[in-house]
Amino acid sequence: MTFARALVFGLGVSLFGLTASAQDAYPDKVVKIVVPFSAGGSTDLLARSLADRLGDTWKQSVIVDNRAGAAGIIGADAVAKSKPDGYTLLLGTVSTHAVAQTLYPKLPYNVQRDFVPISEMVTIPQLLSVHPSVPVNTVQEFVAYAKARPGEIPYNGSVGTTPHMSMALFAARAGLKMLAIPYRGSGPAMNDLVAGQLLASFDVVMTTIPHMKANKVRVLGVTSAKRSPLLPQVPTIAESGYPGYESDVWFGLFAPAGTPAPIVSKISNDIRTVLNEPKMRQKLEEAGFSIVASDPTQFAARVRDDIQKWRKVIVDADIKVE
């Protein structure tokens, strides 16, 4: 072996050793999971459940850092610009990493360039609900009711949010013209739906079910491809006459671009192990989540496909941020 080849070989072995060593040592200090929304919501609940179990697995502190603002963009941008060492992670959603890419022309980050997908962890379906004063009991009856009143049915239309995008997709499929009312969060919107200020809305199962049980809202359909185990009696929108309709909210973990592949792989493997633990699975499923636990390649494909899906909805409906 020549000296040059020996030097290259030696460097390769050294770099391999350093990479493997970095993976084996990770994490050796506090890991931070940034949640780009306020505390108390579904994203925050998931992050804290995950942080507790990863902390036990890694024998290291894992903290949740809520950085709310600008529809999740502030927190996501902070992670995109952080050191790519695996110690600052982002719990992103379909809003921050699929919808935002098209909706915000001046988005300070590029989803596919500035982040490394780690794992799509869970999804949660939304429910199409109406105020009890609306004389309908099925999705088809609602469509007929709304078509007879074009532009008159107010719904939670906060631009770019999952309730807004789900209704935009549904309205396009059903040929409806609805009246979008913006809100600062799903809580105020649900309060107005219960009060009858809104007549229809999409929202996640964990927010909607208590009001449904109290007969304050009437649930017509679920946005997932399959019925929710929590509400097996509620048909999907797809089986209610709109095949192919699906609008789950997904949640996934991202790292800044440039994070070493062995560390990304370790985090992904450990997340998938934690999510498939019986106690964790039960806890999340009782909250309405469905476990996905994908690997980085699968998650990257999901992000890519959803960017295209929601780009078409945004462009076709001419949705713009004011």
N, C-alpha and C positions, 0 to 999 in steps of 0.2 A: 504493500500500500504506500503510495507516495505521501510525502509530507502534507501536500495540499488536501488530498483526499482524507487523510487522517484528521487534519484540522477540521474540515467540514463535518466529517463523521462525529468527531468529538463535540463540536458545537451542537450538532443535531441531538446527540444523546443528552447533552447538558440542558438544552432547551426543553427536551421532552421531560427530563427530570424536574426542571423548574415548574413546567405546566402541571405535571402530575402532583408535585408537591403543593402547588397552589390550590389544586382541587382538594387534595387530602386535608389541607389546613383550613379550608373554608368551611364555616366562617370562624374567624378568630377574634371578632369584635361585634359590636351591636349591628344588626341589620335593620334597616328602616323600610317599611312599606308605606309609600305615599298613597293616600286615598284622595282623589281630586274633588271630593264632595264633602258636605258637612257630616258631622257625627250623627249616628242614629238611623241612617238609611240602610238599604239592603247592601250596598257596597261596603259600608263601614262594618256591618254585622259580619259579612264574609271575611273581611280583612282581619278582624279581631279573632275570629274563630281560627283562621289559618295561622296567625301570629302565635297564638298560644301553643298550638301543636308543633309548629316548626321550632319554636323555642325549646320545647321538650326534646325534640329529635336532635337538634343541633347542640344542645347544652349551651345555648347562647341566647342573649336577649334579642327579641324581635319586637320592635315597636311600630305602632301605627301613627302616622303623621297626616292629619287631615289638613289639606290645603285647598279649600273650596274657592270657587270663583270662576266666572266666565265659562260656565257650562263644562267645567272640568279641565279647561285649557291651561289654567295657571299651574295646577299641580302637575299635569302631564309635561308641560314645558320645563318645569323645574327638574324633573327626572331626566328628560332628554338632554339637558345641559349638565348633568351631574357626572361625577367620575365613574367611568365604566369598570367598576371593580366588583360588582355583585352586592354591594352594601347599601345601595339605594335602588329600590324597585318600585314599580308602579302597578297598582291594581286598576287597570283600564277597563273600559266597557265599549259596547258597540257605539255609544255616543262619541266617546273621545277618540276611538281608533277606526271608525268606519264612516259614520255620518260627518264628523267634523272635517275630514279631509276634503270633502266637496263643498260643504256648507260655508266654510270660512275661507274666503280667498286669501286672506293674510294670516293664515294659521302659522304660528311661529315655529312649528316643527313639521316635519314630514313623517307620517306614520311609518312608512316602509323603509325610509332611509335612517331615521334617528332612533329607532327602537329595535330590540331583538325580542321576538315573541318567545315566551318560556312555556306557558301552558294555558289553554282555555280551560278554566277550572269547572265552571258551572254555567247553566243557563236558568232563567226563570221566566215563565210565561206571563203574559198580560191577559187581562179579562176585559172584554167589551161590556160595559155596564151602562144602564140608563136609569134615570130617576123614575120612581114608581108611577109618576103621573103620566109617563109616556105609555100609551096603550098598546104595547107590543110584548111578546114573550119569546120571540125567536129572532135570529139574525135576518131571515128573509122578511119577516114582518117589519123589522126596523128599517130595512132598505126601502121597502114600499112606503113607509111612513116618511122617511127623509126625502125620497124622491118627490113626494107630493108637496114638500116644503123646501125647495132649493134655497140654500143660503140662510136658512132660518134656525137650524139646529145648532146651538152653541156647544162646543166641546173644548177640552183642555188642549189648546193649540200653542203651547210655548215652543217657539221655533227651535227645531233641532233635537228636542227631547224625544225619548222613546214613545211616550203617548202621542205626540204630534206626528212622528214619522209613521207609527203604526196606523193612525187614522188616515194619513195621506196615502199610504199604500192600499188600505181598504177602500177608501173613497175612489181611488183610481180603478180598482178592480170592479167595484159595484156601480160606478158611474154616478157618484154622489157629489153634491156641492154642499159643504158644511161651513159653519161659522166658527173660525178659530179664535179663541179667547186666550191671551197669554197669561201665564201665572208664574210666580216665583216659587217653584217647587210643587211637588205632587200633593203635599198636605193641604195647602189652601184650595187647590183644585178639587180635591176630594170633599172638602168641607162644603164647597159650593155645589157639587153634584148632589150631596145629601140634602142641601137646602133648596135644591131646585133651580139655582141660578144657572147651572149647566144641566143639559138634558142627556148628554152622553159623554163617555170618556173611556180611554184605555188606561189601565194601571195594573201594577204587578199583583199577584195573588195575595201576598202577605198584607198588603194595604187594603185590598178590596174585601176579602172574606169576612172580616168582622162586621162591616156595614151590610153585607149581604145577609149574614145570619140575623142581623137586627131588622131586616126588611126595610132598610133605608135606601138600598139600591137593588136593581134587578140585573142579574148577570145573564148575558145572552150567549156568549161564546168565548173560547180561549184561543190565543194566538199561536200556540205550539202545534207541531205536526201531529202530536198525539194528545189525547185527553190528559188532564192533570190528575195524578193519583189523589190529590186532595179534593177534587171536584169531578169525580168520574161521571156524574150525571150531566155535566155541561159539555155540549158538543164543541168540537173545534170549528173555527170559521171555515177551514178548508172543507170539512164535511157538511157544512151548512150551505153549500152551493158555490164555494169559491176555492176549488182545488188548487193546491200549490201555495195558498196564502200561508205565510209563516212569519212571525215577527217576535221571536224570543229576544230577551235581553241577555247578552252574554257578558261574562266577567272573566278576565284573564290577566295573568301576570306578565309584565314586560320589564326588560332591563335596558339601560342605555346602549346604543350601538357601540360596538367595540369591546363589550364585556367578553372575557375569554370563554371560548366554547366549552371547555371542561366545567367551568363554574355554572354556565347556563344549563348544561346537561345534569349536573348534580342537583341544582335547584329544582329542575323539572322532574327528575326522578323522585326526589323527596316529596314534592308536592303531590304527585300522583299516588305515592304510597299513603300519605296522610289522608287524602280525599277518599281513598278506598277502605280506610279503616271503618269497621262496622259502626262504632259510636259516632264518628264524624259524619259518615254517610247518613245515618239516621237523623242526626241533629239538623243537617242541612236540608234533607228531604222533608222533614216536618215543617221547615220554614218556607217550603215551596220550591226549593232549588232542585235541579236535576244535575247529577254528576256527569261531567264530560271527561276531565282529566286527560287532555290530549298532550302529545309531545310537541316540541317546537316546530317541526315540519308541518304537522297537521294544523297547528294554530296559525302558522303563517299563511297557509292556504285559506283558512276561514277568514282571516282579516282581508286578504286580497279579494276573495269572492264577495264579501260584504261591502267593501268599498265600491265595487262595481254595482251591486244591487241597489244601494242607497243613492249612488250617484244618479242612476236612472230615475228614481222616484223624485229626487230633488230637482233635476233638470226638467222632467216632464211636468211637474206641478209648479215650476217656476218659484220654488221656495227660496226666499232670501232673508238674510239677517238685516234688520233695520238698524 
